[in-house]
Amino acid sequence: MDVYEFEKSLLTRMQEISTVLGAREGVPIGASAVRTEWANYVEIAIEPTGWQALWRVPRVLCEDLAIPFPTVIMGTVEQVLFDELKATFMVEAVQDDEVHLPERQTVSLEELWPLKDQENDALNVDRTADCIDRLRFFYQHIWMPWDNDSDDDIDWAGKQLESRVKFYYDLKNKAMSKRLSSHVLALLAEANYIQKKRELLEMEIDEDEEDDDPEAADLTLNSKATEMMKLHLRLNAIRNEIDILENPAMREVYEKVRFPEDDTAFEVGGEVTAEAFVVTHVGTLDQQVQYLNEAKRYVDERTVVRICDSLQAALDRCKSSDELYLPPGKHMIKFLEYLNSAGSLRAISSINFVEACAREKLESLEDVPVVSSKDDDSILLTIDGDYCFENIMLDCANVRTGVLVKRGNVTFKNCCLVGDPKSTTKQGVVIFGNSTVRFENTVIRHFSTGVYSNQNCTIALANSTVQFCTNGLEVLRAGQIVFANAQINGCKSYGVVLDADDDGSREPRTTFADHTQIDRREFRFSGDCTFRGNGQANLVVFNGAEMDFNSSCFADQLAAAAASEDLPTNVSLYRSFEEPSAIVMDDEQDQDGDNNDDDDDDVDSGMDGRFFNDLDIKSVVSDSVEQGGSSSDADVSSELESEGDVFVIEVDDTVIEIDDSVAGHVGE
């Protein structure tokens, strides 16, 4: 199923928003009237009923319903609620039999993606899709959390619109340095988090005011009022910084003050050499000397070394090609930049995670080098080139995706990736097209999906274990998985899922008793591979049910858009609730007949995630107005008609996920 996607220039975006907010020429539009203007525009531009769309269920709702994220549902818009910028949506097709939702839903228009193929050809869906694209772009990228508190005496559009759109495109087009753009994204993420907290506190305060116990209510109100004040002050501080950063001239001065250049780089023959950053913990002199002596075994004697007191400090100072070395212990980070250029992140440790997992001692290990997120971020680490992780545990409990591999060759040696056993929405490693990821002596456990791989990717599992996930691995067509002494055990739904494109296959289901009998080019097996105790099947191939994905949902809207080479987004869903054609391999039981049933009873069972790629079907618009001449913005209909055919192209916008929700600049 193809959805409408658009890619538009800065000028086009500016003209489109100005058309909406400047409909009444000469009349200033205050911040409180912005939503009303959008409602008026939507009422004119959108078909009021009867068009089919995909609904991308927000993460917060997925978590509340304990269904995998992302979940995409096909249905028909029964009625558009113009004043609320929402629609009544009739569910017609879901991605899995086990996902049960009420037939009628009230959803935000921003969450809907109109289909190109409609049952009613008389509807002007081109215009509807373009209108929703404009609305979505505005509230995800232009509107800021503090705009709701803006003074209505000021013309919001006249003061803010141009600088906001330029600010977005400066981030998107890498007009800022990597360090500054990372800082900006962190500020915007924190602002959205604060806004979510404020909204929740306001609801709780309203409920407390109705409490029957006045004394208890007063104590609670005082506590929450104090917290509300702290959030308000912090939001104002972020607002002041962003106001400065929106001005390109002030931005340059700000960067010089906030991020002074490091003039201590080591040079050989006029060239800056690669460096190693050795992170240390507080300890006695003898402990430090002992640790550095151990580090000497890992660091080349010719490498220039810097000592840092935290991993965060090392990441803030290092180049992407540098080597980083960690001591045992927990390392909290907040890192929005990309790792690449054959760099590495290694721990000075002798722990063997696969052996500990086999002995069921993984949870009781001591002195483990653990890297985790400081906040509820979207992604722990993003890779867009060659990189290596070694001897490290990545704690992904606070993030939606552990490691995002955008491109390159990535190796995990003696690593452990751990998610949340009660979550149905977390992914361990997500791999984009034309990437190669090798897992050596690595453990992946407790994710909704351990490893997601897009088309044309290669995954190698050598002496590695994937266990206790909803789905162990999910691979789209033309991908390849190499198993060498690998174990896929205890997954609730499937051990390995392949979304193929076998249109010529007539068998709805073929069962294999032995995985070595599977004759598919996507799989290669060697050594002693074990598939055991996986809920519905050890291995399954679904034909013609693929869903390509891209960066649009794994990273911040601006971070991913600033550096991504996006992939096509085409979605296939089943209109019926019947299970698609599949190849299913029977469970291989232990010699003694035991199954792997070690899962906690209170852990969410999750749903079949074979179609669930962390996809945000973003609207990317090819601007024919810019390429072939401009049209009048005042006439929405003629502007759309002049664009000719709207076609599906690459995806370029993304979302940031804050505080158990999915958000752009304004959350869902």
C-alpha positions in Angstrom: 0.0 0.0 0.0 1.5 3.3 -1.1 1.0 6.4 0.9 1.4 10.0 -0.2 4.8 11.3 0.5 6.2 14.8 -0.2 9.5 16.6 -0.3 9.4 20.3 -0.1 11.9 23.2 -0.1 12.3 25.8 2.6 10.5 28.4 0.4 7.6 26.1 -0.3 7.1 25.2 3.4 7.2 28.9 4.2 4.6 29.8 1.6 2.3 26.9 2.7 2.3 27.9 6.3 1.9 31.6 5.4 -1.1 30.7 3.3 -2.8 29.2 6.4 -1.8 31.8 9.0 -2.0 34.8 6.6 -5.4 34.1 5.2 -6.8 37.3 6.6 -4.3 39.9 5.3 -3.4 42.7 7.7 -4.9 40.8 10.7 -2.3 39.7 13.2 -2.6 36.1 14.4 -1.9 35.6 18.1 -0.5 32.3 19.4 -3.9 31.2 20.8 -5.5 31.7 17.4 -3.0 29.6 15.4 -4.9 26.4 16.0 -8.2 28.0 15.0 -6.6 29.1 11.7 -5.4 25.6 11.0 -8.9 24.3 11.8 -10.4 26.7 9.3 -7.9 25.7 6.6 -8.4 22.0 7.2 -12.2 22.4 6.9 -11.7 23.8 3.4 -8.9 21.5 2.2 -9.7 18.0 3.5 -12.4 15.6 2.3 -14.8 15.3 5.3 -15.4 11.6 5.0 -14.9 8.3 3.1 -11.1 8.2 2.4 -8.8 5.3 3.3 -5.6 5.9 5.3 -3.0 4.2 7.4 -3.1 5.1 11.1 0.3 5.0 12.8 -0.6 4.2 16.4 1.3 6.5 18.8 3.9 4.8 21.0 2.1 5.9 24.2 -1.0 4.1 23.0 0.9 1.0 22.0 2.5 0.9 25.5 -0.9 1.4 27.1 -2.4 -1.4 25.1 0.7 -3.7 25.4 0.9 -4.0 21.6 4.2 -3.7 19.6 5.4 -0.4 18.3 5.1 0.6 15.6 1.7 -0.7 14.7 0.1 0.5 11.5 -3.6 0.0 10.9 -5.6 0.5 7.7 -9.1 2.0 7.8 -11.5 4.6 6.6 -12.1 8.1 7.9 -15.7 8.2 8.9 -15.7 11.9 9.9 -13.2 14.7 10.3 -13.5 16.7 13.5 -12.3 20.0 12.1 -12.3 22.1 15.3 -10.2 19.4 17.1 -7.9 18.6 14.2 -8.9 15.0 14.7 -10.9 12.3 12.8 -13.2 9.4 13.6 -11.4 6.4 12.1 -13.0 3.0 11.3 -10.5 0.1 11.7 -10.6 -2.3 8.7 -7.3 -4.2 8.7 -4.8 -4.8 11.4 -1.3 -6.3 11.1 -1.9 -9.2 13.4 -4.8 -11.3 14.7 -3.7 -10.7 18.2 -4.0 -6.9 18.0 -7.5 -6.1 19.2 -8.7 -2.5 19.1 -12.2 -1.0 19.1 -13.6 -0.7 15.6 -14.0 3.1 15.9 -11.1 5.3 17.0 -10.7 9.1 17.4 -7.2 9.9 16.1 -5.2 13.0 15.4 -5.0 14.0 11.7 -1.2 14.1 12.0 -1.2 10.3 12.7 -3.0 9.5 9.4 -1.3 8.8 6.0 -3.8 8.8 3.1 -3.5 5.9 0.6 -2.8 6.6 -3.0 -5.3 3.9 -4.1 -8.8 4.8 -2.9 -12.1 2.9 -3.2 -13.9 6.1 -4.1 -12.0 7.7 -7.1 -14.2 10.8 -6.9 -12.5 12.0 -3.7 -9.8 14.6 -4.0 -7.3 12.7 -1.8 -4.2 14.5 -3.4 -5.4 17.7 -1.8 -6.3 15.9 1.5 -2.8 14.3 1.8 -1.1 17.6 1.1 -3.1 19.4 3.7 -2.3 16.8 6.4 1.4 17.0 5.4 1.3 20.8 6.0 -0.4 20.3 9.3 2.0 17.5 10.4 5.1 19.5 9.5 4.0 22.6 11.4 3.2 20.9 14.6 6.2 18.6 14.6 8.9 21.1 13.5 7.7 24.7 13.8 5.5 25.0 16.9 7.4 25.0 20.2 6.2 23.9 23.6 6.3 27.5 25.0 4.2 29.0 22.1 1.0 28.1 24.0 2.1 30.7 26.6 3.0 33.4 24.1 1.5 36.9 24.3 -1.6 37.2 22.0 -0.8 40.9 21.4 2.1 39.8 19.2 1.6 38.6 15.6 3.0 35.0 16.0 3.4 34.3 12.3 5.1 37.6 11.6 7.6 37.2 14.4 8.3 33.5 14.5 7.4 31.7 11.2 10.4 32.7 9.0 13.1 32.1 11.7 11.5 28.8 12.8 11.4 27.3 9.3 15.0 28.5 8.6 16.1 27.1 11.9 14.6 23.7 11.0 16.3 23.6 7.6 19.6 24.7 9.1 19.5 21.6 11.3 18.3 19.4 8.5 21.0 20.6 6.0 23.9 20.5 8.5 24.4 24.3 8.6 25.5 23.9 12.2 28.4 22.0 13.6 27.8 18.5 14.8 28.3 19.5 18.4 26.0 22.5 18.3 23.2 20.6 16.4 23.5 17.8 19.0 23.1 20.4 21.8 20.1 22.0 20.1 18.4 18.6 19.7 19.0 17.8 23.4 17.4 21.2 24.3 14.3 20.5 22.1 14.0 17.0 23.5 14.1 18.3 27.1 11.6 21.0 26.3 9.1 18.5 25.0 9.7 16.3 28.0 9.0 19.3 30.3 5.8 20.2 28.4 4.6 16.6 28.8 5.3 16.8 32.5 3.5 20.1 32.8 0.4 18.8 31.1 0.3 15.7 33.4 0.8 17.9 36.5 -2.0 20.3 35.4 -4.4 17.3 35.1 -3.3 16.0 38.5 -3.7 19.4 40.2 -7.3 19.7 38.7 -8.1 16.3 40.2 -6.6 17.1 43.6 -8.7 20.3 43.8 -11.8 18.1 43.8 -10.4 15.9 46.6 -12.7 15.4 49.6 -9.8 15.6 52.1 -8.8 19.3 52.2 -5.6 18.8 54.3 -4.2 16.1 52.1 -5.2 18.1 49.0 -3.3 21.1 50.2 -0.1 19.2 50.9 -0.3 17.5 47.4 -1.0 20.8 45.7 1.9 22.6 47.4 4.3 19.8 46.3 3.0 19.8 42.7 3.0 23.6 42.5 6.6 23.6 43.5 7.4 21.1 40.8 5.4 23.0 38.3 7.4 26.2 39.1 10.7 24.3 38.5 9.5 23.0 35.2 8.3 26.5 34.2 11.7 28.1 35.0 13.6 25.4 33.2 11.4 25.8 30.1 12.0 29.5 30.1 15.7 28.9 30.2 15.5 26.6 27.2 13.4 29.1 25.4 15.9 31.8 25.9 18.7 29.6 24.4 16.6 28.6 21.5 15.7 32.2 20.8 19.4 33.0 20.5 20.1 29.9 18.4 17.4 30.7 15.9 19.4 33.8 14.9 22.3 32.7 12.7 24.5 35.7 13.7 24.0 35.1 17.4 24.3 31.3 16.9 28.0 31.7 15.8 28.8 33.8 18.9 26.9 31.4 21.1 28.9 28.4 19.7 32.2 30.1 20.3 31.3 30.8 24.0 29.5 27.5 24.7 31.9 25.2 22.7 35.3 26.7 22.5 37.6 25.0 20.0 40.0 22.4 21.5 43.5 23.6 20.4 45.3 20.7 22.1 44.9 18.2 19.3 48.0 16.1 18.7 49.6 16.6 15.3 52.2 14.6 13.4 53.5 16.1 10.3 50.8 18.8 10.2 48.0 16.2 10.4 45.8 15.5 13.4 46.2 11.9 14.5 43.6 9.5 15.8 43.5 9.4 19.6 42.4 7.0 22.3 40.3 8.2 25.2 40.7 6.2 28.3 37.9 6.7 30.8 38.7 6.3 34.5 36.7 6.0 37.7 37.5 7.7 41.0 39.9 5.4 43.0 43.2 5.3 44.8 46.5 5.8 43.0 47.3 2.1 43.1 43.9 1.3 41.6 44.4 3.8 38.8 47.9 2.5 38.0 46.6 -1.1 37.9 43.7 -0.1 35.6 46.0 1.8 33.2 48.4 -1.1 33.1 45.5 -3.3 32.0 44.5 -0.7 29.4 48.0 -0.9 27.9 47.1 -4.4 26.6 44.4 -2.8 24.4 45.9 0.5 23.3 48.6 0.6 20.6 51.8 2.1 22.1 52.0 4.7 19.3 48.5 6.0 20.0 48.0 9.4 21.6 46.0 8.9 24.8 43.7 11.3 26.7 42.3 10.6 30.1 38.7 11.4 30.9 36.7 11.0 34.1 33.5 9.9 32.3 32.3 8.4 29.1 30.1 11.4 28.5 33.1 13.7 28.6 35.0 11.4 26.2 32.1 11.4 23.8 31.8 15.2 23.9 35.5 15.6 23.0 36.3 12.7 20.7 36.2 12.4 17.0 34.1 9.6 15.5 37.2 7.8 14.5 38.8 7.7 18.0 39.0 4.7 20.2 37.3 4.8 23.6 38.1 2.5 26.5 36.0 2.1 29.6 36.5 0.6 33.1 34.0 -1.7 34.7 31.0 0.1 36.2 27.9 2.0 35.0 28.4 4.8 32.4 25.4 7.1 31.8 25.3 9.0 28.6 23.2 11.3 26.5 24.7 11.2 23.0 22.8 12.3 19.9 25.7 12.4 17.4 26.8 9.6 15.1 29.7 7.1 15.5 31.6 6.0 12.5 35.0 6.2 10.7 36.3 2.9 12.0 36.1 4.1 15.6 35.6 1.7 18.6 34.1 1.5 22.1 35.8 -1.1 24.2 35.8 -2.0 27.9 38.8 -3.1 29.9 37.2 -6.3 31.1 37.5 -10.1 30.9 33.8 -11.0 31.4 32.4 -13.5 28.9 28.7 -12.8 28.4 27.9 -15.9 26.4 29.4 -18.2 29.0 27.6 -16.3 31.8 24.3 -16.6 29.9 24.8 -20.3 29.4 25.3 -20.7 33.2 22.3 -18.4 33.9 24.6 -16.1 35.8 24.2 -13.0 33.6 22.1 -11.1 36.1 24.5 -11.8 39.0 27.7 -10.6 37.2 29.8 -8.0 39.1 32.0 -5.3 37.8 30.3 -5.3 34.4 31.0 -2.3 32.0 27.5 -1.0 31.4 26.5 1.8 29.1 23.0 3.2 29.5 21.0 6.4 28.8 20.6 9.2 31.3 17.1 9.9 30.1 14.2 8.2 28.3 15.8 8.8 25.0 14.8 7.4 21.6 18.1 5.8 20.8 21.1 4.9 22.9 23.7 5.0 20.0 23.6 5.7 16.3 26.1 4.4 13.8 26.6 5.6 10.3 29.9 4.0 9.3 32.3 1.3 10.3 32.4 0.8 14.1 33.3 -1.8 16.7 31.9 -2.5 20.2 33.7 -4.9 22.5 33.3 -6.3 26.1 30.4 -4.0 26.8 26.8 -4.4 28.1 24.4 -2.0 26.5 21.5 -1.4 28.9 18.6 -0.3 26.7 15.8 -0.3 29.3 15.5 3.6 29.1 15.5 3.8 25.3 13.2 2.8 22.5 16.0 1.4 20.3 19.4 0.3 21.5 21.7 0.7 18.5 20.6 2.2 15.1 22.9 1.2 12.2 22.3 3.6 9.3 25.1 2.3 7.2 28.5 0.6 7.3 30.1 -2.5 8.8 29.4 -2.8 12.6 30.9 -5.5 14.9 29.8 -6.5 18.3 32.4 -8.6 20.1 31.6 -10.1 23.5 28.7 -7.7 24.1 25.4 -8.0 25.8 22.3 -6.0 24.8 19.5 -6.0 27.4 16.1 -4.5 27.0 13.0 -4.5 29.2 11.3 -7.9 29.6 7.9 -6.2 30.2 8.0 -3.9 27.1 6.4 -4.7 23.8 7.9 -1.8 21.9 11.7 -1.9 22.3 14.2 -2.9 19.6 17.7 -4.1 20.2 19.5 -3.3 17.0 17.9 -1.7 13.9 19.8 -2.0 10.6 19.2 0.0 7.5 19.8 -1.2 3.9 23.2 -2.2 2.6 24.7 -2.6 6.0 26.6 -5.5 7.5 26.4 -6.3 11.2 28.4 -9.1 12.9 27.7 -10.4 16.4 30.5 -12.4 17.9 30.0 -14.0 21.3 27.2 -11.6 21.9 23.9 -11.9 23.9 20.7 -10.1 23.0 17.7 -10.5 25.3 14.4 -9.0 26.5 13.4 -6.9 23.5 10.2 -6.8 21.4 12.5 -7.6 18.5 16.2 -8.4 19.1 17.4 -7.4 15.6 15.5 -5.6 12.8 17.1 -5.6 9.4 16.0 -3.8 6.3 16.3 -5.2 2.8 19.8 -5.9 1.4 21.4 -6.2 4.8 23.7 -8.9 6.1 23.6 -10.2 9.7 26.2 -12.7 11.0 25.6 -14.4 14.4 28.7 -16.3 15.5 28.6 -18.1 18.8 25.9 -15.7 19.8 22.6 -16.0 21.7 19.2 -14.3 21.1 16.6 -15.1 23.8 13.5 -14.0 25.6 12.4 -11.5 22.9 9.0 -11.4 21.2 10.7 -12.0 17.9 14.4 -12.8 17.8 15.3 -11.5 14.4 13.3 -9.8 11.6 14.7 -9.5 8.1 13.2 -8.0 5.0 13.6 -9.4 1.5 17.0 -9.7 -0.1 18.6 -9.7 3.4 20.9 -12.5 4.5 21.5 -14.1 7.9 24.6 -16.2 8.6 24.2 -18.5 11.6 27.4 -20.0 13.0 26.9 -21.8 16.4 24.1 -19.5 17.1 21.2 -19.9 19.5 17.7 -18.4 19.2 15.8 -19.6 22.2 12.7 -18.7 24.3 11.2 -16.0 22.0 7.5 -15.5 22.6 6.4 -15.4 19.0 9.1 -16.3 16.4 12.8 -17.0 16.6 13.5 -15.7 13.1 11.1 -13.8 10.8 11.7 -13.3 7.1 9.4 -11.0 5.1 10.0 -12.3 1.6 8.6 -11.4 -1.7 7.8 -14.9 -3.1 4.8 -14.1 -5.3 5.2 -17.4 -7.1 4.8 -19.4 -3.9 1.6 -21.4 -3.8 2.1 -23.1 -0.4 0.4 -21.2 2.3 2.6 -23.0 4.9 5.5 -25.4 4.8 6.9 -27.0 7.9 10.5 -28.0 8.5 11.5 -30.4 11.2 15.2 -29.5 10.8 16.5 -26.0 10.0 19.3 -27.5 7.8 16.6 -28.6 5.4 15.6 -24.9 4.6 16.6 -24.2 1.1 16.6 -20.4 0.9 19.4 -18.1 -0.1 18.7 -15.8 2.8 19.9 -18.3 5.4 23.2 -20.0 5.9 23.9 -22.4 8.7 27.1 -23.8 10.0 28.2 -25.4 13.2 25.9 -26.3 16.1 22.9 -23.9 15.7 20.0 -24.2 18.1 16.4 -23.0 17.7 14.4 -24.0 20.7 11.4 -23.0 22.8 10.1 -20.2 20.5 6.4 -19.7 21.0 4.7 -19.9 17.6 7.6 -21.1 15.5 11.3 -21.2 15.3 11.4 -19.7 11.8 8.7 -18.2 9.6 8.7 -16.7 6.2 5.8 -14.4 5.2 5.3 -13.8 1.5 4.4 -10.4 0.1 3.9 -8.8 3.5 6.9 -6.5 3.7 7.2 -3.1 5.2 10.3 -1.1 4.4 11.4 1.3 7.0 13.8 4.2 7.4 15.2 6.6 10.0 12.0 8.4 10.5 11.0 6.9 13.7 14.2 5.8 15.4 15.8 9.2 15.9 14.9 12.7 16.6 13.0 14.4 13.8 15.9 16.8 13.2 18.8 14.6 14.0 17.9 11.9 11.6 16.7 14.3 8.9 20.1 16.1 9.1 22.2 13.1 8.1 20.0 10.4 6.7 20.0 8.8 3.3 16.4 7.7 3.6 14.9 4.6 2.2 11.6 4.1 0.3 8.5 3.6 2.4 6.0 1.2 0.9 3.6 -0.6 3.2 1.8 -3.8 2.7 -1.1 -4.8 5.0 -3.6 -7.5 4.9 -7.2 -6.4 4.6 -8.4 -9.7 6.0 -7.5 -11.1 9.4 -6.2 -14.4 7.9 -2.7 -15.4 8.5 -0.5 -14.8 5.4 1.4 -17.5 3.7 4.3 -18.7 5.7 7.0 -21.2 6.2 7.2 -22.5 9.7 9.8 -24.6 11.3 8.8 -26.9 14.1 10.4 -26.6 17.5 13.5 -28.5 18.0 13.2 -30.0 21.4 16.0 -30.7 23.8 17.4 -34.2 24.0 15.6 -34.6 27.4 12.4 -33.2 26.0 12.5 -30.0 28.1 11.3 -26.7 26.6 12.7 -23.4 27.5 10.0 -21.8 29.7 12.0 -19.5 31.9 10.0 -16.4 31.0 8.4 -14.5 33.8 4.7 -14.9 34.0 4.1 -11.2 34.4 6.1 -10.3 31.3 4.0 -9.0 28.4 3.4 -11.7 25.8 3.6 -9.1 23.1 2.2 -9.5 19.6 3.5 -10.9 16.4 5.9 -8.2 15.2 6.5 -9.5 11.7 5.2 -6.2 10.1 6.3 -3.9 12.9 9.3 -1.9 11.9 9.9 1.2 13.9 8.4 3.1 11.1 7.0 6.6 11.0 5.6 6.9 7.5 6.8 10.4 7.1 5.6 12.9 4.5 8.3 13.9 2.1 7.1 16.1 -0.8 8.7 16.5 -4.2 8.1 20.2 -4.9 7.1 20.6 -8.5 6.2 24.2 -7.9 9.9 25.0 -7.2 11.1 23.0 -10.1 8.6 24.1 -12.7 7.6 27.6 -11.5 5.5 28.9 -8.6 1.8 29.0 -8.2 -0.5 31.1 -6.2 -0.5 30.1 -2.6 -3.9 31.8 -2.0 -5.6 29.2 -4.2 -4.9 25.8 -2.6 -6.8 23.9 -5.2 -5.1 25.3 -8.2 -1.7 25.0 -6.5 -2.3 21.2 -6.1 -3.6 20.8 -9.5 -0.6 22.4 -11.0 1.7 19.9 -9.3 0.6 17.1 -11.5 1.0 13.6 -10.2 2.0 13.1 -6.6 4.4 10.3 -6.3 6.0 8.2 -3.6 9.6 9.1 -2.9 12.1 9.0 0.0 11.2 9.8 3.6 13.0 12.5 5.4 11.2 13.5 8.5 11.5 11.8 11.9 10.2 11.8 15.4 11.6 12.2 18.8 10.2 10.1 21.6 10.0 11.6 25.1 8.6 10.3 28.3 6.8 7.3 27.1 5.3 9.1 24.1 6.1 9.9 20.6 6.7 13.5 19.9 8.1 15.9 17.4 8.5 19.5 18.5 5.1 18.9 19.8 4.4 15.4 20.9 1.7 13.2 19.7 
